[in-house]
Amino acid sequence: MTPADGPRPVERRLPTEEARDLMALVREIAEREIRPSAAEEEEAGTFPRATFERLSAAGLLSLPYPEEHGGGAQPYEVYLQVLEELAAARLTVGLGVSVHTLACHALAAFGSKEQRAEYLPAMLGGGTLGAYCLSEPTSGSDAAGLRTRAVQDGDTWVLEGTKAWITHGGIADFCTVLARTGPDGSRGITAFLVPGDASGLTAAPPERKMGMAGSPTAQLHFDGVRVDDARRIGEEGQGFGIALAALDSGRLGIAACAVGVAQAALDEALAFTAGRRQFGRRIADFQGLRFMLADMATQIEAGRALYLAAARLRDAGQDFTRQAAMAKLFCTDAAMRVTTDAVQLLGGYGYTTDFPAERYMREAKVLQIVEGTNQIQRMVIARYLAGPPAGRMS
């Protein structure tokens, strides 16, 4: 196969025959049902709800969770490669699956046996879609500074406040919400599972973003939203730890999505440079461009190896916080470089919406920001290397 023939399947090392069959299904759905309409739907700002229902029916919204509650019981090593394939076809879908998985994490990992039995089957395989509500207008990177408050009133909690930058805001069927139930700081936060149609829960108009127009991102307003105590996840005051545990896994999802977008950009650049001729030969034959392609491919392979190594630590039950931060940092920075180079390789065509390279470049940028900016990832990594900072420099 030549680069001009279009995207080439990534050669993957999958641990079981079941995983290989799963990946074949994902590739079929991506190529037949997602990629063909991606550009048109992104331009129109259309959210592919039917696609998520299709993924749910195929068991692709539940992959890393136990079978007993409707999960796919797949290791993170496999799940992340599925995310990469979906993101390569359309980031709105890949990132949406990652966010949904993140929204299920708190209940799956910290919920009671009764809560998991009651809520998880519908969350994992019932065609529903989740949102993760941590960030606020005044507390993004400083998650411990959140102000949304939950006050107990008998057997219910009353939530007041605003969450910001919420993927699936306004369309989610359920929300994992972190709210303040105690004093300021990380120890006064509690997690709740809130129905998407709860009385008093409203969404602001979606943000107007430079990319991912098909994925709604909106503020959510909690105006006297009542939630039964039976929907409190974990112990009161345990929410910050629950949030951090979810984010470690979520950052690996973002890393995989970034590699998917970068791979799609490389495929586009390979096809274009193989088919475009200047000065009597393919532009892919010019050494300067060949070196760019080689660098792009190397960054993608390195990023893929990094997120898979972190996933294997997670699957083995070992600490992977540092490696997750490294994977998120490296993969998203690499995606930004690779997509920028793809636009350059296409020349003037890369700057037009007739080719997807410019869309990949716009989409890659957000991945350096979501689920902890890359500056925050550097802080996490440095803390593991050198310990917490001793104090402010004068």
JOKAJO-V972202 format. One record per residue. N is the residue number from 1. PHI is phi as a letter, one per 40 degrees, with the letter a starting at -180 (NA if undefined). OMEGA is omega in degrees with one decimal (* if undefined). Layout:
BEGIN
n: <N,N>
phi: <PHI,PHI>
omega: <OMEGA,OMEGA>
END
This chain:
BEGIN
n: <1,2,3,4,5,6,7,8,9,10,11,12,13,14,15,16,17,18,19,20,21,22,23,24,25,26,27,28,29,30,31,32,33,34,35,36,37,38,39,40,41,42,43,44,45,46,47,48,49,50,51,52,53,54,55,56,57,58,59,60,61,62,63,64,65,66,67,68,69,70,71,72,73,74,75,76,77,78,79,80,81,82,83,84,85,86,87,88,89,90,91,92,93,94,95,96,97,98,99,100,101,102,103,104,105,106,107,108,109,110,111,112,113,114,115,116,117,118,119,120,121,122,123,124,125,126,127,128,129,130,131,132,133,134,135,136,137,138,139,140,141,142,143,144,145,146,147,148,149,150,151,152,153,154,155,156,157,158,159,160,161,162,163,164,165,166,167,168,169,170,171,172,173,174,175,176,177,178,179,180,181,182,183,184,185,186,187,188,189,190,191,192,193,194,195,196,197,198,199,200,201,202,203,204,205,206,207,208,209,210,211,212,213,214,215,216,217,218,219,220,221,222,223,224,225,226,227,228,229,230,231,232,233,234,235,236,237,238,239,240,241,242,243,244,245,246,247,248,249,250,251,252,253,254,255,256,257,258,259,260,261,262,263,264,265,266,267,268,269,270,271,272,273,274,275,276,277,278,279,280,281,282,283,284,285,286,287,288,289,290,291,292,293,294,295,296,297,298,299,300,301,302,303,304,305,306,307,308,309,310,311,312,313,314,315,316,317,318,319,320,321,322,323,324,325,326,327,328,329,330,331,332,333,334,335,336,337,338,339,340,341,342,343,344,345,346,347,348,349,350,351,352,353,354,355,356,357,358,359,360,361,362,363,364,365,366,367,368,369,370,371,372,373,374,375,376,377,378,379,380,381,382,383,384,385,386,387,388,389,390,391,392,393,394>
phi: <NA,c,d,c,c,h,d,b,d,c,c,b,b,b,c,b,c,d,c,c,c,d,c,c,c,c,c,c,c,c,c,c,b,b,d,d,b,d,c,c,c,c,c,c,g,c,c,c,d,c,c,c,c,c,c,c,c,c,g,c,c,b,d,c,b,c,c,c,b,g,c,c,f,c,c,c,d,c,d,c,c,c,d,d,c,c,c,c,c,a,c,d,c,d,c,c,c,c,c,c,c,c,c,c,c,d,c,c,c,b,c,c,d,c,c,c,c,c,b,c,d,c,c,c,a,b,g,c,b,b,b,b,b,b,c,b,d,b,a,c,c,c,c,c,c,c,b,d,b,b,b,c,b,g,c,b,b,b,b,b,i,b,b,b,f,c,c,g,c,g,b,c,c,a,b,c,b,b,b,c,b,a,c,d,h,c,c,b,b,b,b,b,b,b,c,c,b,c,c,g,c,b,b,c,d,d,c,c,b,c,a,f,c,c,b,c,b,a,c,b,b,b,b,g,c,c,b,c,c,c,b,c,c,g,c,c,g,c,c,c,c,c,c,c,c,c,c,d,c,c,c,c,c,c,d,c,c,c,c,c,c,c,c,c,c,c,d,c,c,c,c,c,c,c,c,c,b,a,f,g,a,c,c,c,c,c,d,d,c,c,c,c,c,c,c,c,c,c,c,c,c,c,c,c,c,c,c,c,c,c,c,c,c,c,c,c,g,c,c,b,d,c,c,c,c,c,c,c,c,c,c,c,c,c,c,c,c,c,c,c,c,c,d,c,c,c,g,d,c,c,c,b,c,c,b,c,d,c,c,c,c,c,c,c,d,c,c,c,b,c,f,g,d,c,c,c,c,c,c,c,c,c,c,c,c,b,g,c,c,c,i,c,c,c>
omega: <177.2,179.4,-177.5,-179.0,177.8,-176.0,178.7,180.0,176.7,176.4,-174.1,173.5,-177.5,-167.2,-174.9,175.1,176.8,179.1,178.3,176.2,178.0,-178.9,177.1,177.2,-179.6,179.9,179.2,178.8,-178.2,-175.1,-176.1,-169.3,-175.1,-174.3,-174.3,-176.4,-173.0,-176.1,-178.3,-177.7,176.4,179.0,-179.9,-177.6,-176.2,176.1,-174.0,-177.2,-179.9,178.0,179.7,175.4,177.2,178.8,178.1,-179.8,179.6,178.7,-174.4,174.5,-173.4,-166.0,-173.3,-175.7,-173.3,-179.8,-173.9,178.2,177.3,-179.8,-178.8,177.7,177.9,175.9,179.2,177.7,178.9,-178.7,-177.6,176.9,172.3,177.6,-179.7,179.7,-179.4,180.0,177.3,177.8,177.2,-175.7,177.7,-179.7,-178.9,179.7,178.4,177.2,178.3,180.0,177.9,178.7,176.9,-178.7,179.3,-170.0,-175.4,-178.5,-177.6,-175.2,-171.8,179.8,177.0,177.9,-179.4,178.3,-179.3,-179.5,-176.2,-169.9,-171.1,-178.8,179.2,179.5,-174.3,-173.9,-176.5,179.4,179.5,-177.0,-175.4,174.2,-178.9,-169.8,177.3,-175.3,178.0,-178.8,-178.0,179.9,175.7,177.7,178.4,-174.9,-179.2,-179.3,-177.4,-174.2,176.9,-170.5,173.3,-178.7,-177.3,177.6,-175.8,-179.3,179.1,174.0,179.5,-175.6,177.1,176.3,-176.8,172.5,-174.6,176.7,-175.3,173.0,-174.6,177.6,179.9,179.5,-177.1,177.7,175.9,-178.6,167.7,-170.5,174.0,-176.6,-178.3,177.2,-178.0,-177.1,177.5,179.1,-172.6,-175.2,-177.4,-174.4,-179.0,-179.1,179.3,172.5,-172.8,176.1,-178.9,-179.6,-178.6,178.2,-179.3,178.2,-179.5,179.9,172.5,174.8,-179.4,176.6,175.9,-169.8,179.2,178.3,179.4,179.4,-179.4,-179.8,-178.0,175.0,-171.8,169.6,173.6,-178.6,178.2,-176.5,-178.8,179.8,-179.0,-179.2,178.2,177.7,177.7,178.0,172.3,-177.8,-178.7,-178.8,174.5,-178.4,-178.2,-169.2,-176.9,176.4,177.1,-179.9,-178.7,179.0,179.0,-176.6,176.3,179.0,-179.5,179.2,174.5,176.2,178.1,178.3,179.6,177.7,179.7,178.0,177.5,178.8,178.8,178.8,177.8,179.0,177.8,178.3,179.0,-179.6,177.7,-179.9,-177.5,-175.7,176.3,-177.1,-177.5,-178.9,174.9,178.5,173.3,177.2,179.1,177.3,174.4,179.8,177.7,-172.1,-179.0,179.3,178.1,178.3,176.6,178.8,179.4,178.8,178.9,-179.0,-179.8,178.1,179.5,179.9,179.5,178.5,179.6,179.2,-177.9,-179.0,178.2,176.9,177.3,179.5,179.9,174.0,179.2,-179.1,179.5,179.4,179.7,178.0,-178.1,-176.9,-179.0,-178.1,176.7,177.3,178.3,-179.0,179.5,179.9,-174.5,-174.7,-178.1,173.5,178.6,178.6,178.4,179.4,-176.7,-179.1,176.0,177.9,178.5,176.4,179.8,-178.3,177.1,179.3,-179.2,179.1,-179.7,-178.8,179.9,178.1,175.8,178.4,-175.0,-175.2,-178.8,177.1,177.9,-179.2,179.4,-179.0,-177.8,-174.8,-175.7,-177.6,174.3,-173.9,-171.3,178.4,180.0,179.4,-179.4,171.6,176.3,178.8,178.1,176.8,179.6,-178.8,-178.9,178.7,176.7,-176.4,-170.5,-177.1,179.7,178.9,-175.7,-178.9,-179.6,175.4,-179.4,*>
END
